[in-house]
Amino acid sequence: MAKNKKQQATDEPIALDVQLNKGEAFIEKNWKKIAIVIGAIIVIVVGVYAYKHYMAGKELEAQKAIAGAQTAFAQQQYEQALKGEGNTKGLLKIIEEYGGTETANVAKLYAGLAYAKTDKVDEAIKMLENFSAQDDDMVSPAAIAALGNLYVKKGDNEKGIKTLIKAAEDANNDAVSPVFLLQAGEVYESLGQNDKALELYNKIKKQYFRSPLSQEIDMYIERATK
């Protein structure tokens, strides 16, 4: 699928509120910073993938079915978004009934984030692992980064770091790649691997020098060299 540059977002940011086991203070501070970026591109509508051209049949039915769950999610009613209410289908039912559609794939992303917001880390990881990333440079990399942070929260720091770096590489843009690399760098610092953190910080400075984050990266470089 070609990259979609017209992705939609809402004004309401999502924060997964990931807390890391070590180096909690500065890592948590950084997460709050990137949560705004992730939130702006992950609170998505089905149109990111499914409205590229007019769909029919099962896909169109799925698109209509997910509307109620999207509304509940946007209102931070995560349990309702997952399970539905009354005649409104929840994300889990949409995934079950409309498997194979783009809408069901997007529902996995919503469900993963909803589970993360209700602190059900294992369920969140499972959903995000089953989400099929697309060839876009914003939503899919952000989903991968969210998964990386969940790995870190689970205590699998190395896997989390690799996933965050992958998210940065997949995005390969000034908007989100630097923040994913910074997150990975700070996890490295929390593990006492400042040399590896320094590599990522220097990459931000050299490769993503147009990013606003590059203006403050020297502070992180200085910290990692002490």
Phi, psi and chi 1 to 4 in degrees:
 res  aa     phi    psi   chi1   chi2   chi3   chi4
   1 MET       -  134.2 -179.1  179.0  -68.1      -
   2 ALA   -68.0  157.4      -      -      -      -
   3 LYS   -67.9  136.2  -69.7 -170.8  177.0 -178.4
   4 ASN  -102.9  111.2 -171.2  -23.1      -      -
   5 LYS   -90.1   -3.7  -59.2  -63.0 -176.2 -179.1
   6 LYS  -108.1   43.4  -62.7 -178.8  179.8  178.9
   7 GLN   -74.1  142.6  -67.5  156.6  -13.4      -
   8 GLN   -98.1  153.1  -58.9 -179.5   34.7      -
   9 ALA  -144.1  163.2      -      -      -      -
  10 THR  -107.4  170.9   68.7      -      -      -
  11 ASP   -80.8  -12.0  -65.6  -31.5      -      -
  12 GLU   -91.2  109.1 -176.6   83.5   24.3      -
  13 PRO   -76.7  151.1   28.3  -32.9      -      -
  14 ILE  -104.5  138.8  -65.1  174.9      -      -
  15 ALA  -121.3  126.6      -      -      -      -
  16 LEU   -78.4   -9.6  -65.3 -176.9      -      -
  17 ASP    52.2   46.1  -59.9  -36.9      -      -
  18 VAL   -74.1  127.7  175.8      -      -      -
  19 GLN  -110.2  128.6  -57.5 -142.2   -4.5      -
  20 LEU   -97.0  153.9  -54.0 -179.0      -      -
  21 ASN   -71.9  -35.4  -66.2  -32.2      -      -
  22 LYS  -123.8  153.9  -61.2 -180.0  179.9  179.4
  23 GLY    58.2   37.4      -      -      -      -
  24 GLU   -60.9  -38.6 -167.6  169.3  -78.2      -
  25 ALA   -61.6  -56.1      -      -      -      -
  26 PHE   -77.1  -27.4   61.8   79.2      -      -
  27 ILE   -69.1  -43.5  -65.2  174.3      -      -
  28 GLU   -64.0  -37.9 -171.7  171.4  -73.1      -
  29 LYS   -61.0  -42.2  178.2 -178.9  177.5 -178.3
  30 ASN   -67.6  -38.3 -178.0   55.5      -      -
  31 TRP   -61.2  -40.7  174.1 -107.3      -      -
  32 LYS   -60.6  -34.9  -70.4  176.3 -178.3  177.5
  33 LYS   -68.0  -45.7 -170.9 -176.6  -59.7 -179.9
  34 ILE   -82.8  -15.0   74.3  167.7      -      -
  35 ALA   -61.8  -34.1      -      -      -      -
  36 ILE   -63.5  -42.0  -64.1  173.7      -      -
  37 VAL   -66.5  -48.9  178.6      -      -      -
  38 ILE   -62.7  -43.8  -67.6  178.0      -      -
  39 GLY   -61.1  -40.0      -      -      -      -
  40 ALA   -65.4  -24.9      -      -      -      -
  41 ILE  -109.7   -9.5   56.8 -175.9      -      -
  42 ILE   -98.9  -25.7  -82.5 -165.9      -      -
  43 VAL   -72.3   89.8 -179.6      -      -      -
  44 ILE  -110.1  167.1   57.9  175.6      -      -
  45 VAL  -113.2  161.2  -65.4      -      -      -
  46 VAL   -58.1  -26.5  177.4      -      -      -
  47 GLY   -59.5  -19.1      -      -      -      -
  48 VAL   -54.6  -39.0  172.1      -      -      -
  49 TYR  -115.5  -40.6  -61.2  124.4      -      -
  50 ALA   -86.2  -17.5      -      -      -      -
  51 TYR   -97.6   18.8  -73.8  160.8      -      -
  52 LYS   -59.9  -37.6 -175.5 -179.5  178.9 -176.8
  53 HIS  -147.2  163.0   43.7   72.2      -      -
  54 TYR   -61.4  131.8  -69.9  105.6      -      -
  55 MET  -109.1  162.6  -49.6  -67.1  -76.6      -
  56 ALA  -138.7  173.0      -      -      -      -
  57 GLY    61.6 -129.6      -      -      -      -
  58 LYS   -60.4  -39.1 -167.8  174.8 -178.0 -179.7
  59 GLU   -64.8  -45.8 -174.1   69.0   69.0      -
  60 LEU   -63.6  -39.9 -177.5   57.6      -      -
  61 GLU   -62.8  -41.1 -176.0 -178.5  -23.7      -
  62 ALA   -65.4  -39.5      -      -      -      -
  63 GLN   -61.0  -40.6  -69.6  170.4   10.7      -
  64 LYS   -68.8  -38.2  -67.8  177.6 -179.8  178.0
  65 ALA   -67.8  -31.4      -      -      -      -
  66 ILE   -80.5  -12.6 -159.4  174.5      -      -
  67 ALA   -56.1  -44.2      -      -      -      -
  68 GLY   -64.7  -39.8      -      -      -      -
  69 ALA   -67.3  -36.8      -      -      -      -
  70 GLN   -63.0  -41.9  -73.7  177.9  -57.3      -
  71 THR   -63.0  -45.5  -61.2      -      -      -
  72 ALA   -61.3  -41.0      -      -      -      -
  73 PHE   -62.7  -46.1 -175.0   92.4      -      -
  74 ALA   -62.3  -28.7      -      -      -      -
  75 GLN   -89.3    8.1  -65.6  173.4  -13.7      -
  76 GLN    64.6   26.1  -58.5 -178.6    7.2      -
  77 GLN   -95.9   75.2  -62.6  172.7  -11.6      -
  78 TYR   -70.0  -38.5  -59.0  115.4      -      -
  79 GLU   -64.2  -42.2  -72.2  -67.3  -21.1      -
  80 GLN   -65.2  -39.3 -177.0  177.6  -32.5      -
  81 ALA   -61.2  -39.6      -      -      -      -
  82 LEU   -72.6  -44.7  -74.9  164.2      -      -
  83 LYS  -103.2  -15.0  -61.1  176.6 -178.1  178.0
  84 GLY    80.2  176.5      -      -      -      -
  85 GLU  -156.9  130.1 -175.4  177.4   73.3      -
  86 GLY    61.6 -126.7      -      -      -      -
  87 ASN   -85.6   -1.8  -66.0  -34.5      -      -
  88 THR   -87.3  123.3  -58.7      -      -      -
  89 LYS   -74.9  142.2  -65.6 -177.9 -172.2  -67.5
  90 GLY   -88.9  171.0      -      -      -      -
  91 LEU   -59.6  -39.1  -64.0  166.5      -      -
  92 LEU   -65.1  -38.7  -59.7 -179.5      -      -
  93 LYS   -69.3  -37.0 -177.6   64.5   69.2  174.3
  94 ILE   -65.2  -41.8  -70.0  166.2      -      -
  95 ILE   -61.9  -40.1  -66.8  167.8      -      -
  96 GLU   -70.9  -44.5  176.7 -174.2  -17.5      -
  97 GLU   -85.2  -25.2  -68.4 -173.2    1.0      -
  98 TYR  -119.3   32.8  -58.3  103.1      -      -
  99 GLY   -53.9  138.3      -      -      -      -
 100 GLY    95.5  -11.5      -      -      -      -
 101 THR   -91.0  159.6   64.8      -      -      -
 102 GLU   -63.8  -35.0  -67.1  -76.2    3.6      -
 103 THR   -63.9  -41.0  -57.8      -      -      -
 104 ALA   -63.7  -35.7      -      -      -      -
 105 ASN   -64.3  -45.6 -173.2   42.6      -      -
 106 VAL   -63.7  -35.8  171.2      -      -      -
 107 ALA   -60.7  -33.0      -      -      -      -
 108 LYS   -64.4  -37.9  -67.6  175.0 -175.6  177.2
 109 LEU   -66.1  -48.6  175.2   52.7      -      -
 110 TYR   -56.3  -46.7  -88.1  115.3      -      -
 111 ALA   -63.2  -41.6      -      -      -      -
 112 GLY   -59.1  -42.8      -      -      -      -
 113 LEU   -71.1  -36.4  -64.2  173.2      -      -
 114 ALA   -64.3  -41.9      -      -      -      -
 115 TYR   -63.6  -40.2  -84.2  131.9      -      -
 116 ALA   -62.3  -39.5      -      -      -      -
 117 LYS   -69.2  -22.8  -72.6  -61.1  -67.3 -178.2
 118 THR  -100.6   15.2   53.1      -      -      -
 119 ASP    62.9   31.6 -154.2   31.6      -      -
 120 LYS  -103.2   80.7  -64.9  177.4  180.0  176.5
 121 VAL   -64.0  -45.5  177.4      -      -      -
 122 ASP   -61.1  -43.8  -70.2  -24.5      -      -
 123 GLU   -65.9  -38.1  -68.7   89.8  -22.1      -
 124 ALA   -63.7  -44.6      -      -      -      -
 125 ILE   -61.8  -44.3  -71.7  174.2      -      -
 126 LYS   -59.7  -44.7 -177.7  177.5  179.2  179.7
 127 MET   -65.2  -45.3  -80.8  -66.8  173.9      -
 128 LEU   -70.1  -30.6  -69.3  177.1      -      -
 129 GLU   -67.5  -31.2  -75.3  179.7  -22.6      -
 130 ASN   -86.1  -10.7  -73.0  -30.5      -      -
 131 PHE   -68.8  129.7  168.5   69.3      -      -
 132 SER   -90.8  107.0  179.5      -      -      -
 133 ALA   -63.4  144.1      -      -      -      -
 134 GLN  -105.2  177.5  -54.8  -63.7  -53.3      -
 135 ASP   -89.2   62.4 -174.3   20.7      -      -
 136 ASP  -125.0  164.4   67.4  -89.5      -      -
 137 ASP  -109.4   16.5   56.1    6.0      -      -
 138 MET  -132.2  -65.5  -63.8  -66.2  -82.0      -
 139 VAL   -64.5  -52.1  173.0      -      -      -
 140 SER   -62.8  -45.5  -67.5      -      -      -
 141 PRO   -60.6  -36.9  -27.3   37.0      -      -
 142 ALA   -66.1  -36.1      -      -      -      -
 143 ALA   -64.5  -41.0      -      -      -      -
 144 ILE   -64.7  -40.6  -66.3  169.2      -      -
 145 ALA   -64.5  -39.9      -      -      -      -
 146 ALA   -60.9  -40.2      -      -      -      -
 147 LEU   -62.9  -42.0 -179.5   59.0      -      -
 148 GLY   -59.2  -42.8      -      -      -      -
 149 ASN   -66.9  -33.2  -81.6  -79.2      -      -
 150 LEU   -68.9  -36.5  -73.4  165.1      -      -
 151 TYR   -60.0  -42.6  -74.0  143.8      -      -
 152 VAL   -63.8  -43.7  172.8      -      -      -
 153 LYS   -60.6  -34.3 -176.3  174.6 -177.8  179.2
 154 LYS   -73.2  -15.4 -176.4   92.3  172.6  152.6
 155 GLY   103.6   -1.1      -      -      -      -
 156 ASP   -92.5   75.0 -163.9  -16.9      -      -
 157 ASN   -63.3  -44.1  -66.1  -57.4      -      -
 158 GLU   -63.6  -42.9  -71.3  -62.0  -29.2      -
 159 LYS   -65.0  -38.7 -170.6  172.8 -176.3  178.3
 160 GLY   -62.3  -43.7      -      -      -      -
 161 ILE   -62.3  -47.7  -71.2  168.5      -      -
 162 LYS   -59.5  -38.3  -70.8  178.9 -178.9  178.3
 163 THR   -69.5  -39.6  -54.9      -      -      -
 164 LEU   -64.9  -40.7  -76.0  163.1      -      -
 165 ILE   -65.3  -39.8  -67.2  173.6      -      -
 166 LYS   -60.7  -42.5  172.5  177.1  168.6   50.1
 167 ALA   -59.8  -41.8      -      -      -      -
 168 ALA   -64.8  -41.2      -      -      -      -
 169 GLU   -68.7  -39.4  -68.6  172.8  -13.4      -
 170 ASP   -65.8  -38.7  -73.7   -4.4      -      -
 171 ALA   -71.2  -50.5      -      -      -      -
 172 ASN    47.8   51.4 -166.6   27.5      -      -
 173 ASN  -144.9  163.4   62.3   57.9      -      -
 174 ASP   -71.5  -18.0  -67.2  -31.9      -      -
 175 ALA   -73.8  -47.5      -      -      -      -
 176 VAL  -121.3  -26.0  -64.9      -      -      -
 177 SER   -56.0  -44.9  -65.9      -      -      -
 178 PRO   -61.5  -38.0  -22.9   34.1      -      -
 179 VAL   -71.5  -32.5  -70.7      -      -      -
 180 PHE   -69.6  -39.9  -61.1  156.6      -      -
 181 LEU   -65.9  -39.0  -69.2  174.1      -      -
 182 LEU   -63.2  -42.2 -179.7   63.4      -      -
 183 GLN   -60.2  -45.4  179.9   75.8    3.9      -
 184 ALA   -63.0  -40.4      -      -      -      -
 185 GLY   -62.0  -40.2      -      -      -      -
 186 GLU   -71.5  -29.9  -67.3 -158.5  -48.1      -
 187 VAL   -66.9  -41.5  179.4      -      -      -
 188 TYR   -57.3  -44.2  -91.5  137.3      -      -
 189 GLU   -60.4  -40.3  -80.0 -165.0   76.1      -
 190 SER   -64.1  -23.0   75.3      -      -      -
 191 LEU   -93.0    1.0  -61.7  174.5      -      -
 192 GLY    79.5   12.9      -      -      -      -
 193 GLN  -100.2   65.4  -59.5  179.4   34.8      -
 194 ASN   -64.5  -29.3  -73.6   23.5      -      -
 195 ASP   -63.9  -39.9   54.9  -25.3      -      -
 196 LYS   -71.8  -36.2  -67.1 -177.7  178.2  179.5
 197 ALA   -62.8  -41.6      -      -      -      -
 198 LEU   -61.7  -38.1 -166.8   57.4      -      -
 199 GLU   -58.9  -42.4  -72.4 -179.5   15.7      -
 200 LEU   -71.0  -39.4  -64.2 -178.9      -      -
 201 TYR   -64.3  -41.0  -61.2  154.9      -      -
 202 ASN   -67.3  -32.7  -79.4  -39.1      -      -
 203 LYS   -64.8  -40.2 -177.2  173.8 -177.5  177.9
 204 ILE   -60.3  -44.4  -67.2  170.9      -      -
 205 LYS   -65.8  -39.3 -177.1  171.7 -176.8  176.7
 206 LYS   -86.8  -43.1  -65.0  175.6 -177.8  177.7
 207 GLN   -89.4  -29.7 -172.3  168.2  -28.2      -
 208 TYR  -120.1   45.0  -60.8  105.4      -      -
 209 PHE   -66.2  -16.3   57.9   88.1      -      -
 210 ARG   -82.3  -11.5  -64.5 -176.9 -176.2   86.1
 211 SER   -74.3  142.0  167.0      -      -      -
 212 PRO   -55.8  -31.3  -26.4   35.5      -      -
 213 LEU   -64.1  -28.1 -173.4   57.6      -      -
 214 SER   -64.5  -21.1   68.5      -      -      -
 215 GLN   -71.1  -19.6  -57.0  -56.6  -48.1      -
 216 GLU  -117.9    6.0   56.1 -175.8  -89.0      -
 217 ILE   -68.2  -25.0 -160.9   62.0      -      -
 218 ASP   -58.9  -32.1  -76.1  -19.6      -      -
 219 MET   -62.5  -40.3  173.4 -179.9   66.3      -
 220 TYR   -72.9  -38.8  -65.5   90.9      -      -
 221 ILE   -61.2  -44.3  -68.5  174.0      -      -
 222 GLU   -62.8  -42.1 -179.3  179.7   -4.3      -
 223 ARG   -63.7  -41.4 -174.5 -179.8   67.7 -161.9
 224 ALA   -72.9  -18.2      -      -      -      -
 225 THR   -90.7   -6.7   54.1      -      -      -
 226 LYS   -75.1      -  -71.7 -177.6  179.0  179.0
